[in-house]
Every structure is written in structure tokens, then in C-alpha cells.
């Protein structure tokens, strides 16, 4: 049982972005991926979820042994893969509560429905954890939300959908320190031995709150260095340039 | 505090709706085509008083003389073969008074439409039209006690001629257009409602209109009068079974809101895609009165419908809220007419259309504010949503405002459901069709809230059905 990415190559027309990426996330683990702009961090998250802007040219992605690359976006989601978006989309006219109900219902056998009372009980409990006002249930998904509110809403969805593997794509961007703490608390509450996390971030700051087990450096479409929590601190101090140098030296 | 989301209709099951017919059993049939004989046949069967017979004959002449409005409207009108329709059908039965008396096949039709149990209770106070005569009619005792008249138009003109005759054909004259003339010549069915002064009808009055005979035109005629300070909401729902050949539906609806009265007219219709639906709907609002048209058009081959309000008295208000959904092979040509005829009158038009596949939706609006008035206000918003790259929409707003003591506002937008929005929804586990359906329901959500709850449920079900097969 794991999310295994094997020699993954992906491109947009005319440009290869992921160039043989290998990564295995076991349930219970929190992996952080750091890397400079343009290294392929956001591409990785979208390719894993099946965004059709990207073409996978070779490699495999196994979710608990099942190859998900041939699966549609929604099937991957239902198989247990969740992406907290860097830029969550606004859905005018669709209330948060209805959206979450629809998403949960999509996981049930055809014809079955969720228990509304239990749903709201759980929703309100999760919203309390994220210090979200109850009015968010009837507000349209992300419409008119501040950057911080949108990110909280992503974590709320994560909490409600309880995926096997969750990818957080720059969840810290646009958050002030208070919001960062609240969001991190929500993520930490979801850490469990049955769930794996992939935390994509530019900054070490987030990792003070969501402590990773393993830190990877992504550069030019490949993972060039892997270490423990201390690696993120080193990156914070020294930047990314030295990493490339080191790995090239190792390869030489 | 527990707050349930309003209008939560996310969990309604979708079934096949409208794709069925039952055997015809019509004791009266006027045959095909329309002549003086047809008109006399109808007048005989319906036992019309002389003035109505005369009215029909005059209207027939107007209908025959008037050209098709194809200088501005779609050429598809030319495909209507008037000789191939039957203009009158009746099962010859007296309107029913209780649910137990309603024929089983009618009940079966309601079953197939998935009308929920709760709504059936609502039907206790309902006038339901099955083919051209009311198959079922039962006024809730409380409503009758208040002096409200709610009958079919035939009964109305026979039993209440003093009220009926005063307003019949006055809001929409026979010669208004070719199809109002046609309706005036052959009308049957429809409702007649009179609400006495100061009476506020609590429950909406409902009528279900259906067509169940091939090649049969339906020409209902509805007249609603709310006397001074009265209030009433009328709801009309249409879901037609599928046919092989074209069907013509051409209704005329006249509303009269006396001083300080309020009329809301709600329509949700889903014609099968071979129906020509050419409807004239207009209301007069006297001083301080309000007329609201809340209208949803789904299906049909061609719908032409521009509900109007003539604001005749000071401070009168007119409103049209409309949703149109055009799928492949369908053309929704809808809009609104707002005629300001007194000072300080206010009109509001909000129209949203959705075009799917090769569907085409057209907004046609007319706002008229003459020079000699002051303090008139109009707000017009029309938004179009295109689902596929070959979907089609066009907008023809005609706003004529003279004088400088008025305020008008017009906004229009055309948008598409973005690929990123669909990706976001699908990443949460919704199929592409579910994602599209949710997006479309979101687009019209603010207008759907204007519909009574059971209609908004039906609306969502119809939209889900339409969205199936629109993607992938």
C-alpha cells in the first residue's frame, strides 16, 4: 500500500517538464517537496490528478498497486487522491454544503444518499476546527473568499472527503501567520497511519507547522535530493543552487 | 446553531421524464386543418354563447389575413403546416372535482413525471388540464370561501360572464399577432381566476398542462384578475410526451392587476423537441400594482415567448425573471416586453439562458418609456451560458427611452463553463456530466430561488437530464 511514482515523464506540447520522477509515499508519511520556481512542483500535482493540459509520455503512478494513469480525473479522486489547489476555483451559485454533499455522494453506490444529519454534524465539527463561520455552508464555493478563506476551504474539503493520499499545492501561499496555524492544525488533525501527504511548498515556514518525515528537492523535473526535516532548514538558509551542484558532483 | 442551506436540491434522483404516451380516447375531434367549419364545430361542442362564436370567427379572419412575422423571427415558422393539425380534442367529460374521479392513465402520467407525494397533496387544490379540457379541477375549500373563482375558461365565460367579458381579449387584442389570433379562434381550456378585493390567496394555484395526442394543437386561454389589493400566485407546469410529428402549442395568457394588486405567474415547461410553442403572455398593472412573470423554458423545437407588463397606473411594477435552456435542435427565442405608461413605474428583467450542443437561445427585449412621463426605471440583465463550442446565443435588446427624467440600466454577458472549473469539480470525484450539471445549476441558482420549492426541484431534475450526454 503506497502511492508510487515511477520514472514519470510528462510534457506540455513542445516542452518536457517532468523528466523521470521517482517518489514513493507510504500511508502515515508526510513528504515535503521543495524546489525553485519552474522546477515542476505544480505540474507534478496536476499530472497526478490527470489534468489534460499535460501528457504523460512514460512512467507509472500506482495508487495502492493500481495504475491510475489511465483513469479519469474523477475516478482518481474517488480512488482516494485529493489535491488542495494552489488557486482554488470559484463555482458561482453552488453552495459549499451542496458541493460537499455532491462530492460525498459521488463516492456512494448509485442510488444511495448521504445521511443529512450526520453530514451537517461532521461538517460543523470540521468547520469549527478550521475556525470557519457557519455562513460558509451557504456561500458559493470560493466566490468572494479571501486567499486565506479559500485555503481553509480546501482543507475543509480534505477533511470531509478523507482521502488516502492528499497533495497540498503551496497551501501556505497567501496565508498570514494566524491562518497558516489554523490550516496546519487542520492538516495535522488528518495525519494518520492510513493516510499519506505530499506537501508542496516554496518555503520552510509551513514545515514548522506541518512537520514532514521526508523532504525532497525537485529541480528540473526530477528529485535531486532527499533528506529529513533538517534538509528544509538547510534549503532555507542556503537556497537551491548548491543542491544541483552536489547531485551533479555525485553523478560525476 | 444549525442552519440548513436553502433550496437544497442536490440529492434528487433523476428518472426518464416525459418519454411516454397513453392511448388516445377522444370523443370529440374537430378533424384536421382550420376553416370556418372548424370554428363552428368548436363553438357547437363547447356550447359557446353567441358573442364568443362571433369573437372566434372574427379572430379566424385576422389569423388568415396576418402574415408570418418572419421579417424578424426565425424562418422555421414557415415549417408550420396549419392544415396538418387538429384544433380541438376533448374527452367530452365534465371537469373532475375530486382526485378519486381522475382517470387512471392521467394519474399514471403524473406518476411517471415523478411528482412527489407531497406535491400531490398540493394537487388537491389544482386545476389540471389533460388534452384540451380540464381533467381534474378542485378548488380548495378555503380558497372558495374567500370568494376566489378558479375554474377553466369555458366554465368562466359561462358562469361569470359579467367579469369574464369585461377583461377577455382586452389585455391582448385578437390582432396582436398571428398566433394570438389563432388562439382567439380556436381556444379551449386554460384557467379563469378572479380574486376579490383585498383577498390574499395563501397557496399558489396550480395547473398542469399536457399534450397527449399526436398532431394536436393546444390553445389554452387563461385570464386572471386580481381585484384591488388582492394577491395571487399561479403556477403552470408543462411536461409533454414525445411525438413523431410536430405539435403546435399557442396559448394566450392575460393578467389584470387592479390598484395595489399583486399577481405572480410561474411557468416551468419542458416540451418535447418537436413542439412549436408560440405563446402570448401579457399583464396590465394598475396604480401601485405588481405583475411578475417567472418563467422557465426547456425543450420544444421553437419557443417564442416574451411575457409583457403594461404599467398603466402610477408606481406600478413589472418584472420578468426567465430561464431558458436550448439543447441541440431547439431554439429558445424568449424575452420580455415592458411598456411604461404612467409616472414612477418600475420594471425589472432578468434573463439567463443556457445553450447546449447546437442549441440556440435568443433574448429579445423591449422596454418602452415615452417622453411625457417622469420617474420611470428599468433594469435589464441578460446572461448567456454556452456549454459547447458550437452552442449559439444572440441578444436583441430594444430599449426606447424618451425624456430625461428616467433611469435605465442594461447589462449583458456571455460566458462558458471553464475547463478549470470542471477539473476542480472532477478532482472532488464528480463525473464530467455531474460537474457540468452542478455548474449550470449554479449559473441559474439565484433565479431558481424565485421559483416555489417543488418547481425548483423539478427544474434541477430537468437540467440534470438535459446535461446528460452534453459532455464527453
Interface residues (C-beta under 8 A of the other chain):
Chain A: X49 X51 X52 X72 X73 X74 X76 X77 X78 X82 X83 X85 X88 X89 X90 X91 X92 X93 X94 X95 X97 X98 X99 X101 X102 X103 X105 X106 X107 X111 X113 X114 X120 X124 X134 X137 X138 X140 X157 X161
Chain B: X1 X2 X3 X4 X5 X6 X8 X10 X11 X13 X418 X419 X420 X421 X423 X424 X425 X426 X427 X428 X429 X430 X431 X432 X434 X435 X438 X439 X441 X442 X443 X444 X445 X446
